[in-house]
Amino acid sequence: MGAVAEAEHYVHSVATKELPFLLTSCCPSWSMLAKKFFPETIDKISNALTPMVATARKIKEEHPEASVVFIGPCASKKLEASRRTIRSDVDFVITFEELAGMFEAKGIDLENVGAKAKMEDATGAGRGYGVAGGVANAIEECIREYYPDVDVNIEHAESLSECRKILMLAKAGKKNGCLIEGMACPGGCVAGAGTNIPIPQATKEVAGFKAAAAKKIPEMETGKGMEK
């Protein structure tokens, strides 16, 4: 959903030279870094909702009484979920490490628990978000599919030090025309503070999960209503 919205934002803002560049919005630590130390870039951060918030709002829309729990490797999502505009959408944020601890405390062995249903509706583009470069790649694929006449320039940085460097270059006018993906953790979300498996293993698992998707990119209309 978010990839389509960010693709549209790039096409209508950067390709038209309304904005010099566009920053992705899905990593809260990256967004906070930009807002705090490079306030002049605030209007250049994509207006697309993060995957967590977009999914949570969709769930609340269809199931108003549901409690939404985000489970992942990202500790920064806890701060994101505590924001005034988001706290009513996401009820709890639990990291993989915390969840593993809960299972261990309760004596639950996942090897002996069968899945009730397979998740078949996520696209390959969305499934690849968790690794560095995955977000930018998803947006690029959407632009090439839905806006074939638009050239897109991709840049990405992983780790806060590299994110800071690329923001300094963007501020200096060295990244004009670019879609810039920033991820605070080296390797992407799979390397978040709450992960519980080696990063290379997680990266490989995500690649396999992405390749197994029945659909490559989301439909154009799924990007509607995904803006902040």
C-alpha positions as CSV (number, residue, x, y, z in Angstrom):
1,M,0.0,0.0,0.0
2,G,2.7,2.5,1.0
3,A,4.9,1.8,-2.0
4,V,2.1,3.0,-4.3
5,A,1.5,6.1,-2.3
6,E,5.2,7.0,-2.1
7,A,5.6,6.3,-5.9
8,E,2.7,8.7,-6.5
9,H,4.3,11.3,-4.2
10,Y,7.7,11.0,-6.0
11,V,6.1,11.3,-9.5
12,H,3.9,14.3,-8.6
13,S,6.5,16.1,-6.4
14,V,10.1,15.2,-7.4
15,A,9.7,14.4,-11.1
16,T,7.9,17.7,-11.5
17,K,10.6,19.5,-9.6
18,E,8.2,20.7,-6.9
19,L,10.5,19.0,-4.4
20,P,14.3,18.5,-4.9
21,F,14.1,15.0,-3.4
22,L,11.9,12.7,-1.4
23,L,12.7,10.8,1.8
24,T,11.0,7.6,2.6
25,S,8.8,7.6,5.8
26,C,8.6,4.0,7.0
27,C,11.6,4.0,9.5
28,P,10.7,6.2,12.5
29,S,14.3,6.6,13.6
30,W,15.3,7.8,10.2
31,S,12.4,10.2,10.1
32,M,13.2,11.5,13.6
33,L,16.8,12.0,12.6
34,A,15.8,14.1,9.6
35,K,13.3,16.2,11.6
36,K,15.6,16.9,14.5
37,F,18.9,17.6,12.8
38,F,17.7,18.6,9.3
39,P,14.4,20.4,9.9
40,E,14.5,21.9,6.4
41,T,13.8,18.4,5.1
42,I,10.5,17.9,7.0
43,D,8.4,18.8,3.9
44,K,10.4,16.4,1.9
45,I,9.6,13.3,3.9
46,S,7.0,11.2,2.2
47,N,3.4,11.7,3.4
48,A,2.7,8.0,3.1
49,L,1.7,6.2,6.3
50,T,4.2,3.7,7.7
51,P,3.2,0.0,7.1
52,M,2.4,-0.4,10.7
53,V,0.0,2.5,10.9
54,A,-1.6,1.8,7.5
55,T,-2.2,-1.8,8.4
56,A,-3.5,-0.9,11.8
57,R,-6.0,1.6,10.5
58,K,-7.2,-0.9,7.9
59,I,-7.8,-3.5,10.6
60,K,-9.6,-0.9,12.8
61,E,-11.8,0.1,9.9
62,E,-12.9,-3.4,9.2
63,H,-12.9,-4.6,12.8
64,P,-13.5,-1.6,15.2
65,E,-13.4,-3.7,18.3
66,A,-10.1,-5.5,17.5
67,S,-6.9,-4.9,19.4
68,V,-4.0,-4.4,17.1
69,V,-0.6,-5.8,18.1
70,F,2.5,-5.0,16.0
71,I,5.1,-7.7,16.3
72,G,8.6,-7.2,14.7
73,P,12.2,-6.5,15.3
74,C,11.9,-2.7,15.6
75,A,12.1,-1.1,19.0
76,S,11.5,2.3,17.5
77,K,8.0,1.3,16.7
78,K,7.1,1.6,20.4
79,L,7.8,5.3,20.2
80,E,5.9,5.7,17.0
81,A,2.9,3.9,18.4
82,S,2.9,6.2,21.4
83,R,2.3,9.3,19.3
84,R,-1.0,11.1,19.9
85,T,-2.2,10.6,16.3
86,I,-1.3,6.9,16.3
87,R,-2.0,5.5,19.8
88,S,-5.6,4.8,19.0
89,D,-4.6,2.7,16.0
90,V,-1.9,0.5,17.5
91,D,-2.7,-1.0,20.9
92,F,0.6,-2.8,21.6
93,V,4.1,-3.2,20.1
94,I,6.1,-6.3,20.9
95,T,9.5,-7.2,19.6
96,F,10.5,-10.6,18.4
97,E,12.8,-10.9,21.4
98,E,10.0,-10.0,23.8
99,L,7.6,-12.4,22.2
100,A,10.2,-15.2,22.3
101,G,10.6,-14.5,26.0
102,M,6.8,-14.7,26.5
103,F,6.6,-18.0,24.7
104,E,9.5,-19.4,26.8
105,A,7.9,-18.3,30.0
106,K,4.6,-19.9,29.1
107,G,6.3,-23.1,27.8
108,I,5.0,-22.6,24.2
109,D,7.1,-24.4,21.6
110,L,6.3,-23.0,18.2
111,E,7.6,-26.1,16.5
112,N,4.5,-27.8,17.8
113,V,2.1,-25.1,16.8
114,G,0.5,-25.3,13.4
115,A,-0.5,-22.2,11.4
116,K,-4.3,-21.7,11.2
117,A,-4.0,-19.9,7.8
118,K,-1.4,-18.9,5.3
119,M,-0.8,-15.2,4.6
120,E,-1.3,-15.0,0.8
121,D,-2.4,-11.4,0.3
122,A,0.9,-9.5,0.8
123,T,2.8,-8.6,-2.4
124,G,6.5,-9.3,-3.0
125,A,7.2,-5.6,-2.9
126,G,5.7,-5.3,0.6
127,R,7.4,-8.5,1.9
128,G,10.8,-7.1,1.0
129,Y,10.4,-3.9,3.1
130,G,12.3,-5.4,6.0
131,V,15.7,-5.4,4.4
132,A,17.9,-2.4,3.4
133,G,16.9,-1.2,0.0
134,G,13.6,-3.0,0.1
135,V,11.4,0.0,0.4
136,A,13.1,2.0,-2.3
137,N,13.0,-1.1,-4.6
138,A,9.3,-1.5,-4.0
139,I,8.6,2.1,-4.8
140,E,10.8,1.9,-7.9
141,E,8.9,-1.1,-9.1
142,C,5.6,0.7,-8.7
143,I,6.9,3.7,-10.6
144,R,8.2,1.6,-13.5
145,E,4.9,-0.2,-13.7
146,Y,2.4,2.6,-13.3
147,Y,4.5,5.6,-14.5
148,P,6.7,4.1,-17.2
149,D,7.6,7.5,-18.6
150,V,9.1,8.7,-15.4
151,D,12.8,8.2,-14.6
152,V,13.5,7.4,-10.9
153,N,16.8,7.8,-9.2
154,I,17.3,5.6,-6.1
155,E,19.6,6.2,-3.2
156,H,19.6,4.4,0.2
157,A,21.5,4.6,3.5
158,E,21.6,2.1,6.3
159,S,22.8,3.0,9.9
160,L,22.2,6.3,11.5
161,S,25.8,7.5,10.6
162,E,25.2,6.8,6.9
163,C,21.7,8.3,7.1
164,R,23.2,11.5,8.5
165,K,25.8,11.6,5.7
166,I,23.2,11.2,3.0
167,L,21.0,13.9,4.5
168,M,24.0,16.3,4.6
169,L,24.5,15.5,0.9
170,A,20.8,16.1,0.1
171,K,20.9,19.4,2.0
172,A,23.9,20.5,-0.1
173,G,22.0,19.8,-3.3
174,K,23.9,16.6,-4.1
175,K,20.9,14.3,-4.2
176,N,18.4,16.4,-6.2
177,G,15.9,14.2,-8.2
178,C,16.4,11.3,-5.9
179,L,14.2,9.0,-3.9
180,I,16.2,8.5,-0.7
181,E,15.5,5.5,1.6
182,G,16.9,5.7,5.1
183,M,17.1,2.8,7.6
184,A,18.5,3.3,11.0
185,C,19.7,-0.3,11.4
186,P,22.5,-1.7,9.3
187,G,20.9,-4.3,7.1
188,G,17.4,-2.8,7.5
189,C,14.5,-3.7,9.9
190,V,15.8,-7.3,10.1
191,A,18.6,-5.9,12.2
192,G,16.4,-4.1,14.7
193,A,17.1,-4.0,18.4
194,G,14.4,-6.6,19.0
195,T,15.5,-9.2,16.6
196,N,16.3,-12.7,17.8
197,I,18.1,-14.4,14.9
198,P,21.3,-13.6,13.0
199,I,20.9,-10.8,10.4
200,P,22.2,-12.9,7.5
201,Q,19.6,-15.6,8.3
202,A,16.8,-13.1,8.6
203,T,17.8,-11.5,5.3
204,K,17.7,-14.8,3.6
205,E,14.3,-15.7,5.1
206,V,12.9,-12.4,3.9
207,A,14.2,-12.9,0.4
208,G,12.5,-16.3,0.3
209,F,9.3,-14.9,1.7
210,K,9.4,-12.2,-1.0
211,A,10.0,-14.6,-3.8
212,A,7.1,-16.8,-2.7
213,A,4.6,-14.0,-3.1
214,A,1.8,-14.7,-5.6
215,K,1.8,-11.0,-6.6
216,K,4.8,-8.7,-7.3
217,I,3.4,-5.2,-6.6
218,P,0.2,-3.8,-5.2
219,E,-2.7,-2.5,-7.3
220,M,-2.7,1.2,-8.0
221,E,-5.8,1.9,-6.0
222,T,-4.4,0.5,-2.8
223,G,-2.3,3.6,-2.4
224,K,-5.5,5.8,-2.0
225,G,-6.0,7.0,1.6
226,M,-2.5,5.9,2.7
227,E,-1.3,9.5,3.2
228,K,-0.8,11.1,6.6
